[in-house]
Amino acid sequence: MKLPRRFNLTLGFAGLLVFMSMFAEFLSSNPPTRQNLDNFYHPPSRIHFFDNNGRFHFGPFIYRTELAEPLDITYRENTQSIYPLAYFFRGYRYKLFGMISMNLHLVGRGQAPFFYPFGTDELGRDVLARVLSGARTSLMVVVLGMIVYAVLGMTIGSIAGLLGGWVDALLMRFSEFVLALPALYLVLALRALLPMGIPYWQTLFLTVSTIAVIAWPPMARGIRGLILQIRESMYVEASLSLGAAPGHIFLHHILPSLLPFALTQTVLAAPLFLLGEVVLSFLNVGFRDEGESWGSMLRGLKDTRVITDFWWNLLPLALVFLTLLFLNATISRLSSKDPRDQVIRI
Amino acid sequence: MKIFVFLLKRATQLILLALLVTLVTFWLSSIIPGDFFSTHLLDPSIRAETVELLRRQYGLDQPVHIQYLRWMKNVLKLDLGYSMFYQRPVAPIVADALTKTLWMGIPALGLGLGMGVVVGTMHGILQRRRVGRIMDLLSTVALSLPSLLLGLIALLFAAHTHWFPLGSMSSLGIQDANLFRWSVDRFHHLILPVACLTVPVFASVERIQYAATRSCHREPYLRNAQSRGLARRHIFFHYILRPGLNPVLSVSGPMIGGVLSGSLVLEVIFSWPGLGQITYDALFNSDLFLLTGCILGSSFLLVVGNLIADFALMLFDPRTRSLLRKDAR
């Protein structure tokens, strides 16, 4: 299948995100979890080409910084000696794709003074490294969420559409009810009442499933409606009269015609999962410090001072916005027929 | 008359389902270990017997179904229980928080719906012009600005310009001032949160109204009206705007849920003591009765909102009224 040209930009951005999250350690020079309490709220390292005497250096370099005003948390550059940046240098060890042990990094410095292209947070952790490894978590939530959403919605919709009768009525009433709920209140309550402080993978699973539990109705309702239509169609009747088994009809006649709708609806749900994760982590019920995500990085922003004086901590916010923009641009190219089945999110 | 029977039926349905949610809340809270008084046990100045006594007072020593039935019995008497954290009855706390949320929610919903319908219709009509293309872009951007992002950006804006207060509902000591100064102050505090809540509502409504207007353009009745030589203004109001309102009105019920969710985040950001903030605190204090009360309160808001939306839909679109006969059976 060849995609139309108007998808080029969106595909490019998706590729960039995936690349960023796969090569997170390679692209940054400091481990995302390393704290450096001498350099907390360090502004982005300034890259210089000219030294103090106005002499030009071919390679860019940085200066060592020291805390000038401990109360204001401002840093002063010490221009005594210069520290050139290294490319493809050997820094801390990490596992590429979680398998291949490597210590190669794109640009930076492996030892003090550290290179912080986007500054540090309240514990002196590299914001860029955290954002990149956070992209991994956030994208994982979106991808897993889309899979869970598709499976859950299609299963419930198919059961309702195929069985009919009171099962159908019950499921549809229930879906209306879930649609009418204040979603965030329920997700928050669900998530907060489930255990906290659990390992990374369990957090991932719980976050995705709590959002999916609230999000499935549009998918299920759409699938059910389609099945009811297809059941009445001529080709199903013809197939039945030829003696086809119900399972065969479902697999060969019904399921293929459901797929276009299911795919569209799944893409429509992607922003919901991205945003759900961000909001949950922001409200302290999602990912914690061990496994960073964009949302959990935003938790520090509840302190107004961080927003005003240490603005580089807003980087995850910019990335959330860009990702949402990309998802919405993709969605607006896929049209949904019934606005009732559009996913509403605030 | 039939409309009211239908609305009444729907209302009872929704209320029953809201009670189901409270059941789930009780059940979930019984699964997790610990309750409000668990932290008291760590305090050496409180004896274990005292904690036992307190638990018995609040009925937390009973199995969960007994707890729920007891709570249910009190709800029928309009008594939502007693908050363990605030040491006050739940009902006034929830009612108070609900009004504070409405201060933010109603203007946002009104502005968002109004602007969304107007801009969405314009967008649908102008889609082939250059303005339409620009509107495409702007609506996609607006759709990508959830209230969390907007709230933080608004805070950044307010902190740098000092034009707006950084959260909270009113300035200190403003209660003593006269009504005029009080309302100016309240308005000043409202601007940012309401603006942040309005944008997402506006974006969703605009998108839906745009799609509806566009699909109206393909309807044969529109071409028929044009060929009959009706005035453009008449065509716009009666053949494009009115049928196009149906989708927006039918999603405005669920939209209220979205507004509630958005206001929860914004209340936390702007330290607005509304329902969202109270729910958030109740969750982390495991203040069971307050939490259940809050969920009931938000469900109540949703039920009322959904009913208003249903009513408005029937008022504006006669096609739904004809469906009523089938539905009511």
Boltz contact constraints between the chains, C-beta under 6 A:
constraints:
  - contact:
      token1: [A, 177]
      token2: [B, 17]
      max_distance: 6.0
  - contact:
      token1: [A, 179]
      token2: [B, 254]
      max_distance: 6.0
  - contact:
      token1: [A, 180]
      token2: [B, 302]
      max_distance: 6.0
  - contact:
      token1: [A, 180]
      token2: [B, 306]
      max_distance: 6.0
  - contact:
      token1: [A, 182]
      token2: [B, 257]
      max_distance: 6.0
  - contact:
      token1: [A, 182]
      token2: [B, 260]
      max_distance: 6.0
  - contact:
      token1: [A, 182]
      token2: [B, 298]
      max_distance: 6.0
  - contact:
      token1: [A, 182]
      token2: [B, 302]
      max_distance: 6.0
  - contact:
      token1: [A, 183]
      token2: [B, 257]
      max_distance: 6.0
  - contact:
      token1: [A, 183]
      token2: [B, 261]
      max_distance: 6.0
  - contact:
      token1: [A, 184]
      token2: [B, 261]
      max_distance: 6.0
  - contact:
      token1: [A, 184]
      token2: [B, 264]
      max_distance: 6.0
  - contact:
      token1: [A, 185]
      token2: [B, 298]
      max_distance: 6.0
  - contact:
      token1: [A, 192]
      token2: [B, 283]
      max_distance: 6.0
  - contact:
      token1: [A, 193]
      token2: [B, 28]
      max_distance: 6.0
  - contact:
      token1: [A, 193]
      token2: [B, 29]
      max_distance: 6.0
  - contact:
      token1: [A, 193]
      token2: [B, 32]
      max_distance: 6.0
  - contact:
      token1: [A, 275]
      token2: [B, 146]
      max_distance: 6.0
  - contact:
      token1: [A, 279]
      token2: [B, 148]
      max_distance: 6.0
  - contact:
      token1: [A, 279]
      token2: [B, 265]
      max_distance: 6.0
  - contact:
      token1: [A, 301]
      token2: [B, 152]
      max_distance: 6.0
  - contact:
      token1: [A, 304]
      token2: [B, 159]
      max_distance: 6.0
  - contact:
      token1: [A, 304]
      token2: [B, 166]
      max_distance: 6.0
  - contact:
      token1: [A, 307]
      token2: [B, 155]
      max_distance: 6.0
  - contact:
      token1: [A, 307]
      token2: [B, 156]
      max_distance: 6.0
  - contact:
      token1: [A, 308]
      token2: [B, 159]
      max_distance: 6.0
  - contact:
      token1: [A, 317]
      token2: [B, 149]
      max_distance: 6.0
  - contact:
      token1: [A, 321]
      token2: [B, 144]
      max_distance: 6.0
  - contact:
      token1: [A, 321]
      token2: [B, 149]
      max_distance: 6.0
  - contact:
      token1: [A, 324]
      token2: [B, 144]
      max_distance: 6.0
  - contact:
      token1: [A, 325]
      token2: [B, 144]
      max_distance: 6.0
  - contact:
      token1: [A, 328]
      token2: [B, 140]
      max_distance: 6.0
  - contact:
      token1: [A, 328]
      token2: [B, 143]
      max_distance: 6.0
  - contact:
      token1: [A, 328]
      token2: [B, 144]
      max_distance: 6.0
  - contact:
      token1: [A, 329]
      token2: [B, 140]
      max_distance: 6.0
  - contact:
      token1: [A, 332]
      token2: [B, 140]
      max_distance: 6.0
  - contact:
      token1: [A, 339]
      token2: [B, 208]
      max_distance: 6.0
  - contact:
      token1: [A, 339]
      token2: [B, 247]
      max_distance: 6.0
  - contact:
      token1: [A, 339]
      token2: [B, 251]
      max_distance: 6.0
  - contact:
      token1: [A, 340]
      token2: [B, 250]
      max_distance: 6.0
  - contact:
      token1: [A, 344]
      token2: [B, 204]
      max_distance: 6.0
  - contact:
      token1: [A, 344]
      token2: [B, 254]
      max_distance: 6.0
  - contact:
      token1: [A, 344]
      token2: [B, 258]
      max_distance: 6.0
  - contact:
      token1: [A, 346]
      token2: [B, 147]
      max_distance: 6.0
  - contact:
      token1: [A, 346]
      token2: [B, 200]
      max_distance: 6.0
  - contact:
      token1: [A, 346]
      token2: [B, 258]
      max_distance: 6.0
  - contact:
      token1: [A, 346]
      token2: [B, 261]
      max_distance: 6.0
  - contact:
      token1: [A, 346]
      token2: [B, 262]
      max_distance: 6.0
